[in-house]
Amino acid sequence: MMGFQSLALALFGKIADKYADSFEPLKYALPKADIKVPLRTYLSVMLLVTFLVYFVTLALTIFLVAYFFKLQLFLAIAYSLFIPFLAAAGVFLWYVFYPFQRAMIRKRNIEANLPFVITHMSSIADAGIPPSAIFHLISAFKEYGEVTKELSKIARNMEQFGMDPVRAIREVADRTPSEELRELLLGIVTTTESGGDIKLFLRTMGEQALFEWRIRRERFLQQMSTYAEFYVGVIIAAPLFLIALFAIMGLIQPSIAGYSIIDITKLGIYLLIPAINLGFLFFLRTIEVEI
């Protein structure tokens, strides 16, 4: 992998430097997505992969058009130009948007586990353990997902890089994708610097986070009941009604606008209905509140 990155830097490093300002949001999205490469390297790899996909797809398209698909010259040229461009553009856009998508996934995971992490931290603090040791203890619990990764970075900054606790916490707070975790970390810093009661702070934050988590869950369950009614009424009942309607119409008139009723019914059963169900499942996945 390092060799591939070195090749990408050698070929496209200067281009990446030239257009780095146009991808400024990526600079901040990469650490939030936990992608441990500099922006210059990421852009260089993105350009190299895009060019490789373009030329490989171009060669494959020309081969298929020349030996398997007997097309007119104009169509052959159009396909040979359009398909590689479409493939390369798809790869380029994937590289651009992937860090933001990854950061959003990490944000959701962090905020789903954060209430329980704060409660755990509060219990540890009540035992008289200092905040610097709390992060080390929490980083051993892999059940907390992305929160564990973020807090383990704080422990790493202090133990391996020799940072003081305040600087170590601020460094992670500036890079985390979750605003709620950032507020927690900065609150710990402020409480520590002002000589406040860290036990009281964590206890209060834990109670507030659990309350907000319960509210989100209740709201999500209410939404799910509405979506269940929509699913039964529209996605299940409506296709059954249309199939029955097409069956009756097939007895009266076997075709509509030149298309067979049977073919239209098959298209709906084998393509349209599964596509609608998959789209509905994807929609539920995007709005789901993680436990």
C-alpha positions in Angstrom: 0.0 0.0 0.0 2.8 2.4 0.8 4.4 1.6 -2.6 1.1 2.5 -4.3 0.9 5.7 -2.3 4.4 6.6 -3.2 3.7 6.0 -6.9 0.6 8.2 -6.7 2.5 11.0 -5.0 5.3 10.8 -7.7 2.7 11.0 -10.5 0.1 13.3 -9.1 1.6 15.0 -6.1 2.1 18.3 -7.9 -1.5 18.3 -9.3 -2.8 17.5 -5.8 -0.8 20.5 -4.4 -2.2 22.7 -7.1 -5.9 21.9 -6.5 -5.7 21.2 -2.7 -7.6 24.4 -1.9 -10.6 23.1 -4.0 -10.8 20.1 -1.7 -10.4 22.0 1.6 -13.5 20.3 3.2 -11.8 16.9 2.6 -8.9 18.1 4.8 -11.2 18.2 7.8 -13.3 15.2 6.8 -10.3 12.8 6.7 -9.4 12.8 10.4 -13.1 12.8 11.3 -13.5 9.6 9.2 -10.4 8.2 10.9 -8.6 7.9 7.6 -4.9 8.3 8.5 -3.5 9.8 5.4 -2.6 13.4 4.5 -4.8 15.3 2.1 -2.0 15.4 -0.5 -1.6 11.6 -0.4 -5.4 11.0 -0.5 -5.9 13.3 -3.6 -2.9 11.7 -5.3 -4.3 8.2 -4.8 -7.7 9.3 -5.9 -6.4 10.7 -9.2 -4.2 7.6 -9.8 -7.1 5.2 -9.2 -9.4 7.3 -11.4 -7.0 7.2 -14.3 -6.4 3.5 -13.9 -10.2 2.8 -13.9 -10.6 5.0 -17.0 -8.0 3.3 -19.1 -8.9 -0.2 -17.9 -12.6 0.4 -18.7 -11.6 2.0 -22.0 -9.6 -1.1 -23.0 -12.4 -3.4 -21.9 -15.1 -1.4 -23.7 -13.1 -1.3 -26.9 -12.5 -5.1 -26.7 -16.2 -5.8 -26.1 -17.4 -3.4 -28.8 -14.9 -4.8 -31.4 -15.4 -8.5 -30.8 -18.8 -9.1 -29.2 -21.1 -6.2 -30.1 -21.5 -5.4 -33.7 -22.4 -1.7 -33.5 -22.4 1.1 -35.9 -19.2 3.2 -35.9 -20.9 6.2 -34.3 -22.4 4.1 -31.5 -19.1 2.2 -31.0 -17.2 5.5 -30.6 -19.9 6.9 -28.3 -19.9 3.9 -26.0 -16.0 3.8 -26.0 -16.0 7.4 -24.8 -19.0 7.5 -22.5 -18.6 4.3 -20.5 -15.0 4.8 -19.4 -15.8 8.4 -18.5 -18.8 7.3 -16.5 -16.8 4.7 -14.6 -13.9 7.1 -13.9 -16.3 9.8 -12.7 -18.0 7.3 -10.4 -14.7 6.4 -8.8 -13.7 10.0 -8.4 -17.0 10.9 -6.8 -16.8 7.9 -4.5 -13.3 9.1 -3.2 -14.7 12.6 -2.7 -17.8 11.6 -0.7 -16.5 8.5 1.1 -14.8 10.4 4.0 -17.9 12.4 4.6 -20.1 9.2 4.6 -17.6 7.5 6.9 -17.5 10.4 9.3 -21.3 10.4 9.4 -21.4 6.7 10.2 -18.8 7.2 13.0 -20.8 10.2 14.3 -24.0 8.1 14.6 -22.1 5.3 16.3 -20.4 7.7 18.8 -23.6 9.4 19.7 -25.5 6.0 20.1 -22.9 4.8 22.7 -22.0 8.1 24.3 -24.7 8.1 27.0 -23.5 4.8 28.4 -19.9 5.8 28.1 -20.5 8.9 30.2 -22.4 6.9 32.8 -19.4 4.5 32.9 -17.0 7.3 33.2 -19.1 8.8 36.0 -19.0 5.5 38.0 -15.2 5.4 37.6 -14.8 9.0 38.6 -16.9 8.4 41.8 -14.2 5.8 42.8 -11.7 8.6 42.9 -9.8 7.8 39.7 -8.3 10.8 37.9 -9.6 11.8 34.4 -6.3 10.8 32.8 -6.8 7.2 34.0 -10.5 7.2 33.1 -9.7 7.4 29.4 -7.2 4.6 29.6 -9.8 2.3 31.4 -12.6 3.1 28.9 -10.3 2.5 25.9 -10.2 -1.2 27.0 -14.0 -1.6 26.4 -14.4 -2.4 22.7 -18.2 -2.6 23.1 -18.4 1.1 22.9 -17.4 1.1 19.2 -16.1 4.4 17.8 -16.2 6.1 21.3 -13.5 3.6 22.4 -11.4 4.6 19.4 -11.7 8.3 20.2 -10.9 7.9 23.9 -8.0 5.5 23.2 -6.5 8.3 21.1 -6.5 10.5 24.2 -4.7 7.7 26.2 -2.2 7.3 23.4 -1.5 11.0 23.2 -0.7 11.0 26.9 1.2 7.7 27.2 3.1 7.5 23.9 3.4 11.1 22.8 3.9 12.6 26.2 1.1 15.2 25.9 -0.4 16.7 29.0 -4.1 15.7 29.6 -5.6 19.0 28.6 -3.7 19.1 25.3 -4.4 15.4 24.6 -8.1 15.9 25.1 -8.2 19.1 23.0 -6.4 17.4 20.1 -9.1 14.6 19.9 -12.0 17.1 20.5 -10.9 19.0 17.4 -10.9 15.9 15.2 -13.9 14.0 16.4 -17.0 13.9 14.1 -19.4 14.1 17.0 -20.4 17.5 18.3 -21.8 15.8 21.5 -18.4 14.1 22.2 -16.6 17.4 21.5 -18.8 19.2 24.0 -18.1 16.5 26.6 -14.3 16.6 26.1 -14.2 20.4 26.2 -16.4 20.4 29.2 -13.9 18.0 31.0 -11.1 20.4 30.0 -13.0 23.5 31.3 -13.9 21.7 34.5 -10.4 20.5 35.1 -8.8 23.9 34.4 -11.3 25.8 36.6 -10.9 23.4 39.5 -14.5 22.2 39.3 -16.0 18.9 40.5 -15.4 16.4 37.6 -17.5 13.8 39.4 -20.5 16.1 39.5 -19.9 17.2 35.9 -19.8 13.6 34.6 -22.8 12.6 36.7 -24.9 15.5 35.3 -23.8 14.9 31.7 -24.6 11.2 32.0 -28.1 11.9 33.3 -28.7 14.4 30.5 -27.3 12.1 27.8 -29.5 9.2 28.9 -32.6 11.3 29.0 -32.0 12.6 25.5 -31.3 9.0 24.3 -34.6 7.8 25.7 -36.4 10.7 23.9 -34.7 9.8 20.6 -35.7 6.2 21.0 -39.3 7.0 21.8 -39.5 9.4 18.8 -38.0 6.7 16.6 -40.5 4.1 17.8 -43.4 6.5 17.1 -42.1 7.1 13.6 -41.7 3.3 13.1 -45.4 2.8 13.9 -46.3 5.3 11.2 -44.0 3.8 8.7 -45.4 0.3 9.5 -48.9 1.6 8.6 -47.5 3.1 5.4 -45.8 -0.1 4.5 -48.8 -2.2 4.9 -51.2 0.2 3.2 -49.0 1.3 0.3 -46.2 -1.2 -0.4 -48.2 -4.4 0.4 -51.8 -3.7 -0.3 -51.4 -1.4 -3.3 -49.3 -3.9 -5.4 -51.9 -6.7 -4.6 -54.7 -4.4 -5.7 -52.9 -3.6 -9.0 -52.1 -7.3 -9.7 -55.8 -8.1 -9.2 -56.7 -5.2 -11.4 -54.3 -6.3 -14.2 -55.7 -9.9 -13.9 -59.3 -8.6 -14.5 -58.1 -6.3 -17.3 -56.3 -9.2 -19.0 -59.6 -10.9 -19.4 -61.1 -7.8 -21.1 -58.1 -6.4 -23.0 -54.9 -8.4 -23.2 -52.6 -5.4 -23.9 -52.2 -1.7 -23.1 -50.5 0.6 -25.5 -49.0 -2.3 -27.3 -47.6 -4.0 -24.1 -49.0 -7.3 -22.9 -50.8 -7.2 -19.5 -48.9 -10.3 -18.5 -45.5 -8.7 -19.3 -46.5 -5.6 -17.3 -47.5 -7.7 -14.4 -44.2 -9.7 -14.5 -42.3 -6.4 -14.6 -44.1 -5.2 -11.5 -43.7 -8.4 -9.6 -40.1 -9.2 -10.4 -38.7 -5.7 -10.6 -40.8 -2.9 -9.4 -42.1 -4.4 -6.1 -38.6 -5.7 -5.0 -37.1 -2.3 -5.9 -39.7 -0.4 -3.8 -39.1 -2.8 -0.8 -35.3 -2.3 -1.1 -35.7 1.4 -1.2 -38.0 1.3 1.9 -35.4 -0.8 3.8 -32.6 1.7 2.8 -34.8 4.5 4.0 -35.3 2.9 7.4 -31.6 2.2 7.6 -30.8 5.9 7.1 -33.1 7.1 9.8 -32.5 4.3 12.3 -31.3 5.3 15.8 -28.6 2.9 16.8 -28.8 1.1 20.2 
